[in-house]
Amino acid sequence: MQPKGLEKMRLKRTFHCGKLDKNYIGNRVVVAGWVQGRRDHGGLIFIDLRDRYGIIQVVFDQQKNADFFSQAEKLRAEYVIAVAGQVVARSEETVNPKLPTGEIEITTEDMEVFSTSRTPPFYIEDQLDTDENIRLSYRYLDLRRPEMQRSLELRHRVSLATREYLDAAGFWEIETPFLTRSTPEGARDYLVPSRTAPGNFFALPQSPQLFKQLLMVSGVDRYFQIVRCFRDEDLRADRQPEFTQIDMEMSFCDRRDIMEEVENLVCSLFARVLGKKLHSPFPVLTYAEAMERYGSDRPDRRFGMELKDISDIAARCGFNVFKKVVERNGAVKGLLVQEGGSFSRKELDDLTALVQSWGTGGLAWMIVTEDEVKSPISKFFTSEQLADLSRRLEGKPGDVLLFVADKKELALKVLGQLRLHLAHKLGRIPGDVDDFLWVVDFPLFVYDDEEERFAANHHPFTAPLPEDLTMLEDSPLKARSQAYDLVYNGIEVAGGSIRIHDRATQERIFGLLQMTPEEAVEKFGFLLQAFEYGAPPHGGIAFGLDRLLMLMAGDTSIRNVIPFPKTASGNCLLTGAPAPVTPAQLRELHISLCKNEKQP
């Protein structure tokens, strides 16, 4: 049996496999697709034929058509064929209720083979237990699987719904350059050497940040773009070197205006694409509140287990570890684990080792019983202090109280990580909740210990809160920004801010970042100059589209919602990129390669 080459198709598809049902019984149809499976029942051969729309059963009857029956005997998985025949009802005992087409089948009258196939390295089916590297190496096969097709469709539906919503809201979709200037602030840039300007480089954009601000200066008023961005940074399950953003910017607005527009967009997407109704406005937490209550600036609030401060009680107790931390202006934070009193000593020791691996000295614990509070350190507390601890953390018999004592920021961070770890371990996170919230009032600066200077917490174009402008020089780490993050089930899916729109304030921020006036002009002179020609107040936000899709799909890796992703090490197993280039290409770019000293 020879497949067709470039000859004209003899059988032209008239229906999609998954679109037929009992209403088409008696019709002659032509369907085309991939052979999902073949079952030989003596004089009858049953083929499951699959296309993007579903699966239909096709029947070859030796008595009715011996020639095509002999061809059907040679069909194998993933052959590409077209079949012409009549839609008939299945017998009652052969109806397949699991398939939308399970009440019908096609009796074959004609067949055309377009392409044969080698045996695939894995089955084209859902719930595949195959090494991800193999899937990525044969991504064109992996994408044939129904769950991957659903991911591609979800991506399309969300992108389409986004464009239609934002168009109706007055936004213009405008493309910004991919080849731009390197402005390294934060993650490393991907650099592109220029052939026509030897020794100079373009950079692939980490975001369209500066261009969308210039569009606001240009009077565009409302801009958006579904855009590819690039960051040369370490990877993880929800991060890729190239990713897609829903990028937005608005003029003459404050952050509440932007947050309301984003909430309306998100509610529209969930209703239209998933059929879910979200409730808005979304809750708002300040950064300080989020850290105090959850130990994270992207808190997962689908379960309780809020952190509590017990520093005042610790300061009065006889346990020197706690007392000395408080005396050094540290903090003692507590976490209640309901029914955690059943933890074994080994489990508690394992938790202690875990928090130590996160950078703190240790973990203290107390088990609440009907009669007492059991703990190696309970002897250092009075009965009243133990009762105060139980009340503060709302402990009941059978619960365990966990404590971390350290610098306040570290104690919160570690206990926040432990909170998430235990919630996952104990199955406390409900899977049917969509919890959105805003986190606002982030610190404007963080201190970079390696660089020994202040760094922008978000980016250097974020505006300070007006009431904190006076702190910039004297107490910069206390200054708060007009930044806001959208958090969905404990994962940041969007982040934005009101921008600085005057040259004086922007230069002031650059100065605090230890950027000289000359450096500021060299890197950002075009932006500073634009601010001198009438810049409106403006702000914006960017969604991580891949991350949002991952959560909407109920997945755990963005690689499953990206058509052709990179591995965790940044490689493309399908094409073999990154790869060497020829010496001639390097000469054209005036580039010579240094020997890698790590190589022998």
C-alpha positions in Angstrom: 0.0 0.0 0.0 1.7 3.2 -1.2 0.7 6.6 0.3 -0.2 9.5 -1.9 2.5 11.9 -2.9 1.7 15.2 -4.6 -1.2 13.9 -6.6 -4.5 15.6 -6.2 -6.7 14.2 -3.4 -9.2 11.8 -4.6 -11.3 12.0 -1.4 -12.0 15.5 -0.1 -13.2 15.8 3.5 -16.8 16.8 4.0 -17.2 16.3 7.8 -15.0 16.4 10.9 -14.7 13.1 12.8 -15.9 14.4 16.1 -18.8 16.5 14.6 -20.9 13.6 13.5 -23.8 12.2 15.5 -27.0 10.1 15.0 -28.6 13.0 13.1 -26.4 12.1 10.2 -27.5 8.5 10.0 -28.0 7.6 6.3 -25.7 10.3 5.0 -22.7 9.6 2.8 -19.7 11.4 4.3 -15.9 11.7 3.8 -13.8 12.0 7.0 -10.0 12.3 7.3 -7.5 12.0 10.1 -5.1 9.8 11.9 -5.6 6.1 12.8 -5.9 6.0 16.5 -6.2 2.2 16.7 -7.2 -0.9 14.7 -9.2 -3.9 15.9 -9.4 -7.0 13.6 -12.5 -9.2 14.2 -12.1 -11.7 11.4 -14.2 -10.5 8.5 -14.6 -7.0 10.1 -11.9 -4.4 10.9 -12.7 -1.5 13.1 -10.6 1.7 12.9 -10.8 4.6 15.3 -10.1 7.6 13.2 -9.0 10.8 15.0 -8.9 14.4 14.0 -8.8 17.7 16.0 -12.5 17.4 16.7 -12.8 13.9 18.0 -12.9 10.2 17.1 -15.2 8.2 14.9 -15.4 4.5 14.4 -14.9 3.3 10.8 -15.9 -0.3 9.8 -14.3 -2.3 6.9 -16.4 -5.4 5.9 -14.6 -8.1 3.9 -17.8 -9.4 2.4 -18.9 -6.0 1.1 -15.5 -4.6 -0.1 -12.6 -7.1 -0.2 -10.1 -4.7 -1.8 -10.4 -2.0 0.9 -10.5 -4.7 3.6 -7.1 -5.9 2.5 -5.8 -2.4 2.6 -7.3 -1.9 6.0 -5.3 -4.9 7.3 -2.1 -2.9 6.6 -3.2 0.2 8.5 -1.2 1.1 11.6 -1.4 3.8 14.3 -0.9 7.3 13.0 -1.4 6.5 9.3 -3.2 9.5 7.7 -6.2 8.4 5.7 -9.5 9.5 4.3 -12.6 7.3 4.3 -15.8 7.6 2.4 -18.9 5.8 3.5 -22.4 5.8 5.1 -23.2 6.8 8.6 -25.1 4.0 10.4 -26.3 3.4 13.9 -24.3 1.1 16.1 -26.0 -1.9 17.5 -27.3 -1.4 21.0 -24.6 -3.6 22.6 -21.7 -1.8 20.8 -22.7 1.8 21.7 -19.8 3.6 23.4 -21.3 6.2 25.8 -17.8 7.7 26.5 -17.6 9.1 22.9 -19.8 11.9 21.5 -19.9 9.8 18.3 -20.4 6.5 20.2 -23.9 5.9 18.8 -22.7 5.7 15.2 -20.1 4.4 12.9 -19.1 4.7 9.2 -19.3 1.7 6.9 -16.5 2.1 4.4 -17.1 2.4 0.7 -13.8 4.0 -0.3 -10.4 4.8 1.3 -7.4 6.9 0.4 -4.0 6.7 2.3 -2.2 10.0 2.4 0.7 9.1 4.7 2.1 6.1 6.5 3.8 6.4 10.0 6.6 4.8 11.9 5.7 3.4 15.3 5.5 6.5 17.6 7.7 6.6 20.6 4.6 7.0 22.9 0.9 6.5 22.6 -1.2 9.4 21.3 -3.5 9.5 24.3 -4.2 11.5 27.5 -2.7 10.7 31.0 0.6 9.8 29.3 3.3 8.4 31.6 6.3 9.3 29.4 9.5 11.2 30.1 8.9 14.8 29.3 12.2 15.0 27.4 10.8 12.4 24.9 7.6 14.3 24.6 9.5 17.6 23.9 11.8 15.8 21.4 8.7 14.7 19.4 6.5 17.7 20.3 4.6 17.4 17.0 3.4 14.0 18.2 2.8 15.2 21.7 0.6 18.0 20.4 -1.7 15.4 18.7 -2.9 14.2 22.1 -6.4 15.5 23.0 -5.3 17.2 26.2 -2.6 19.1 24.4 -5.1 20.1 21.7 -7.3 21.4 24.4 -4.4 23.5 25.8 -3.9 25.0 22.3 -7.5 25.7 22.0 -7.6 27.4 25.5 -4.7 29.6 24.5 -6.5 30.6 21.3 -9.8 31.3 23.2 -8.1 33.4 25.9 -6.1 35.4 23.3 -9.2 36.0 21.2 -11.4 37.0 24.2 -8.7 39.3 25.5 -8.4 41.1 22.1 -12.2 41.5 21.8 -12.6 42.7 25.4 -9.8 45.3 25.2 -10.9 46.5 21.8 -14.4 47.2 23.2 -12.8 49.0 26.2 -11.0 51.4 23.9 -7.5 49.8 23.8 -5.4 49.8 20.6 -3.2 46.8 19.9 0.2 48.2 18.8 3.4 46.3 18.1 6.6 47.4 19.7 10.2 46.5 18.6 11.9 43.2 19.3 15.4 44.6 18.5 16.0 47.3 21.0 18.7 48.7 23.3 20.1 46.7 26.3 19.1 48.3 29.6 20.1 45.7 32.1 18.1 46.3 35.3 17.1 43.0 36.8 17.3 39.8 34.7 19.9 39.4 32.0 19.1 40.4 28.4 19.4 38.1 25.4 21.8 40.0 23.1 21.8 40.0 19.3 25.0 41.1 17.6 24.6 43.7 14.8 26.3 42.9 11.5 26.0 46.4 10.2 27.4 48.0 13.4 30.3 45.8 14.4 30.8 45.4 18.1 27.3 46.6 19.0 24.3 44.7 20.1 20.6 44.7 20.1 18.7 43.2 23.1 15.5 41.2 22.9 13.0 42.9 25.2 12.3 41.7 28.7 9.0 43.7 28.3 7.8 46.6 26.2 8.0 48.8 29.2 9.7 51.9 27.8 7.9 51.8 24.5 4.4 51.6 26.0 5.3 54.6 28.2 6.3 56.4 25.1 3.0 55.5 23.5 1.3 57.2 26.4 3.4 60.3 25.8 2.3 59.9 22.1 -1.3 60.4 23.1 -2.4 56.8 22.4 -4.3 56.8 25.7 -5.0 53.0 25.9 -2.6 50.4 24.5 -2.3 46.6 24.7 -0.3 43.9 23.1 -0.1 40.1 23.3 3.7 40.1 23.0 6.7 37.7 23.3 9.3 38.7 25.9 12.7 37.3 26.7 14.7 36.9 29.9 18.0 35.1 30.3 17.5 33.8 33.8 17.3 30.6 35.7 14.3 28.5 34.8 11.6 26.7 36.8 8.2 25.0 36.2 6.4 28.3 35.7 9.2 30.2 33.9 10.6 30.1 30.3 13.3 32.1 28.5 10.7 33.3 26.1 7.2 33.9 27.3 4.0 35.8 26.4 2.5 38.8 28.1 -0.8 40.5 27.9 0.7 44.0 28.1 -1.5 47.0 28.9 -1.0 50.8 29.6 -3.5 53.6 30.3 -3.3 57.4 30.6 -4.9 59.8 33.0 -5.6 57.0 35.5 -4.8 56.0 39.1 -4.1 52.4 40.2 -7.8 51.8 41.1 -8.7 52.5 37.5 -6.3 50.0 36.2 -7.2 47.4 38.8 -10.9 47.8 37.9 -10.2 47.4 34.2 -8.1 44.3 34.9 -10.8 42.8 37.1 -13.4 43.3 34.4 -11.0 41.6 31.9 -10.4 38.6 34.1 -14.1 38.2 34.9 -14.9 38.3 31.2 -12.2 35.7 30.3 -13.4 33.3 33.0 -17.0 33.7 32.1 -16.5 33.4 28.3 -13.8 30.7 28.2 -14.4 28.6 31.3 -18.0 29.4 32.0 -17.1 30.5 35.6 -18.5 33.6 37.4 -15.9 35.4 39.5 -16.9 37.9 42.1 -15.4 41.4 42.0 -14.0 43.7 43.3 -11.1 41.4 44.2 -9.8 41.7 47.8 -6.8 44.0 48.4 -4.0 43.4 50.8 -1.0 45.6 51.4 2.4 44.1 51.1 2.9 44.5 54.8 -0.4 42.7 55.6 0.3 39.9 53.2 3.7 39.2 54.8 2.4 39.4 58.4 -0.5 37.1 57.8 0.9 34.7 55.2 4.6 35.1 55.0 4.4 35.8 51.3 3.7 38.7 48.9 1.7 36.3 46.8 -0.4 34.5 49.4 -2.5 31.5 48.8 -5.7 32.2 50.8 -7.6 29.1 49.9 -6.9 27.6 53.3 -6.4 29.1 56.7 -3.2 28.7 58.7 -2.4 32.4 59.0 0.8 33.4 60.8 0.6 35.0 64.2 3.1 37.2 66.0 4.0 36.0 69.6 7.0 38.2 70.2 5.4 40.0 73.1 4.8 36.6 74.9 8.3 35.4 73.9 9.9 38.4 75.4 8.5 37.5 78.8 9.2 33.8 78.8 12.2 31.9 80.1 13.3 30.4 76.8 16.5 32.3 76.0 16.5 31.6 72.3 13.2 33.4 71.9 14.1 36.2 74.4 17.4 37.0 72.7 15.8 37.2 69.2 13.3 39.7 70.5 16.0 41.7 72.3 17.9 42.0 69.0 14.7 43.4 67.3 13.9 40.1 65.7 10.5 38.4 65.9 8.9 35.1 66.9 6.2 34.0 64.6 3.7 31.1 65.2 1.7 28.8 62.9 -1.2 26.6 63.9 -1.6 23.2 62.2 -4.9 21.7 63.0 -4.8 18.0 64.0 -1.0 18.2 63.7 -0.6 16.8 67.1 -0.4 13.4 65.5 2.9 14.3 63.9 5.6 11.8 65.0 8.9 13.1 66.5 10.6 12.1 63.3 8.2 14.2 61.3 8.8 17.2 63.5 12.5 16.7 63.2 12.2 16.5 59.4 10.3 19.8 59.5 13.0 21.3 61.6 15.7 20.2 59.1 13.5 21.7 56.3 13.3 25.1 57.8 17.0 25.1 58.6 17.6 24.4 54.9 15.7 27.6 54.2 18.1 29.7 56.3 16.8 29.8 59.9 18.2 28.3 63.0 15.4 25.9 63.8 11.8 25.1 64.6 10.1 25.0 68.0 6.9 23.1 68.5 4.1 22.6 71.1 1.4 19.9 71.0 -1.9 20.9 72.5 -3.7 18.2 74.5 -6.8 18.2 76.7 -4.7 18.7 79.9 -1.5 20.4 78.9 0.8 21.7 76.2 3.6 19.2 75.5 6.9 20.4 74.2 10.6 20.2 75.0 10.5 24.0 75.7 7.2 24.2 77.6 9.1 24.2 80.9 10.4 27.7 80.0 6.8 29.1 79.9 4.4 29.7 82.8 1.0 28.1 82.6 -0.5 31.5 81.8 2.0 32.1 79.0 1.2 28.7 77.5 -2.5 29.5 77.7 -1.8 32.9 76.0 0.0 31.1 73.2 -2.8 28.7 72.6 -5.4 31.5 72.6 -3.3 33.6 70.2 -2.9 30.8 67.7 -6.5 29.4 68.5 -5.0 26.0 69.3 -7.3 23.2 70.3 -6.6 19.7 71.6 -4.9 17.7 68.9 -3.3 20.7 67.2 0.4 21.5 67.0 1.9 25.0 67.3 5.0 25.7 65.3 7.4 28.7 66.0 10.3 30.3 64.1 12.4 33.0 65.8 14.7 35.1 63.7 15.0 38.4 61.9 11.4 39.4 61.2 11.6 39.2 57.5 13.3 35.8 57.5 10.9 34.4 60.2 7.9 35.4 58.1 9.4 34.1 54.9 10.4 30.7 56.4 7.1 30.2 58.2 5.2 31.2 55.0 7.1 28.5 53.1 6.3 26.0 55.8 2.7 26.9 55.7 2.5 26.1 52.0 4.5 22.9 52.4 2.2 21.6 55.1 -0.9 22.6 53.3 0.2 20.5 50.3 1.4 17.6 52.4 -1.8 17.4 54.4 -4.2 18.0 51.4 -5.6 21.2 52.9 -5.8 23.1 49.6 -9.2 22.9 47.9 -9.0 22.4 44.1 -12.3 24.0 43.2 -11.6 27.6 44.4 -10.6 30.6 42.2 -9.1 33.1 44.7 -8.0 36.4 43.2 -6.6 39.2 45.2 -4.4 42.3 44.8 -1.3 43.0 46.7 -0.3 46.7 46.9 2.1 49.2 48.5 5.2 47.2 47.8 8.6 48.6 49.0 10.0 50.9 46.3 13.5 49.7 46.9 15.3 46.6 48.2 18.9 46.5 49.3 21.3 44.4 47.1 23.9 43.0 49.4 26.2 41.8 46.6 26.1 45.2 44.8 26.0 47.1 48.1 23.4 49.5 46.8 19.7 50.0 46.5 17.8 48.2 43.7 14.3 48.8 42.3 11.9 46.3 43.8 9.8 46.2 40.5 11.6 48.4 38.0 13.0 52.0 38.2 10.0 53.5 36.4 7.6 52.8 39.2 6.2 55.9 40.9 6.5 56.2 44.7 3.4 56.8 46.8 3.0 60.6 47.0 3.1 60.6 50.8 6.4 58.7 50.8 8.3 61.1 48.5 9.9 62.8 51.5 11.5 59.4 52.5 13.4 58.8 49.4 16.8 60.2 50.5 16.6 59.6 54.3 14.7 56.3 54.5 14.5 54.8 51.0 13.8 51.3 52.3 10.6 52.6 54.0 9.3 54.2 50.8 6.4 52.4 49.2 5.6 52.2 45.5 2.4 52.6 43.5 2.8 49.0 42.4 0.2 46.2 42.4 0.3 42.5 41.8 -2.6 40.3 40.9 -2.4 36.9 42.7 -4.4 33.9 41.7 -4.4 30.9 44.1 -1.0 31.9 45.5 0.7 32.6 42.2 1.4 36.0 40.8 -0.2 36.3 37.3 0.1 40.0 36.7 2.1 42.9 37.9 2.1 46.6 37.2 2.4 50.1 38.6 1.7 53.8 38.1 4.7 55.2 36.3 6.9 58.2 36.9 5.9 60.8 34.3 8.3 63.7 35.1 12.0 64.0 34.4 13.0 65.3 37.8 11.5 62.4 39.8 12.8 59.9 37.3 16.3 61.3 37.6 15.9 61.3 41.4 15.2 57.6 41.4 18.1 56.9 39.0 20.4 58.7 41.5 19.2 56.6 44.4 20.1 53.5 42.2 23.6 54.9 42.0 23.2 55.7 38.3 25.2 58.8 37.3 23.4 61.6 35.3 25.6 60.6 32.4 24.6 56.9 32.6 21.0 57.9 32.9 21.2 60.0 29.7 23.1 57.3 27.9 20.6 54.5 28.8 17.4 56.4 29.1 17.9 59.8 27.5 15.1 59.2 25.0 12.6 58.6 27.8 13.8 61.6 29.9 13.6 63.8 26.9 10.1 62.6 26.1 9.0 63.6 29.6 9.9 67.2 28.7 7.3 67.4 26.0 4.1 66.9 28.0 3.7 63.4 29.5 0.3 62.4 30.9 0.0 60.5 34.2 -0.1 56.9 33.2 0.2 53.3 34.5 -0.2 49.8 33.3 0.1 46.1 34.0 1.4 42.9 32.3 -0.1 39.4 32.6 2.0 36.4 32.3 -0.2 34.7 29.8 1.5 31.3 30.0 1.2 31.2 33.7 -2.5 32.3 33.6 -3.2 29.6 31.1 -1.5 27.0 33.2 -3.7 27.9 36.1 -6.9 28.1 34.0 -6.1 24.6 32.6 -5.5 23.2 36.1 -1.9 22.3 35.2 1.3 22.5 37.1 3.8 23.4 34.3 3.6 26.2 31.8 5.4 23.9 29.3 2.0 22.1 28.9 0.3 25.3 27.6 3.1 26.5 25.3 3.2 24.9 21.8 7.0 24.6 21.6 8.6 25.2 25.0 12.2 25.0 26.2 13.4 22.5 28.8 14.2 23.5 32.4 17.8 24.1 31.1 16.6 26.4 28.3 17.1 24.0 25.4 14.8 23.1 22.6 15.0 19.3 22.2 13.0 19.4 19.0 15.3 21.6 17.0 18.5 21.2 19.0 18.7 24.9 19.8 20.9 26.6 21.0 23.5 25.3 18.5 26.8 26.3 17.1 27.0 28.6 14.0 29.5 28.5 11.2 32.9 30.4 11.3 31.6 32.4 8.3 28.6 33.6 10.3 30.8 34.7 13.2 33.2 36.5 10.9 30.2 38.5 9.4 29.4 39.6 12.9 33.0 40.4 13.9 32.8 37.8 16.7 35.5 35.4 17.9 34.9 32.8 20.5 37.0 32.3 23.6 37.9 28.8 24.7 35.7 27.7 27.6 38.2 27.2 30.4 35.9 24.5 32.0 36.4 22.3 28.9 39.4 20.0 28.8 
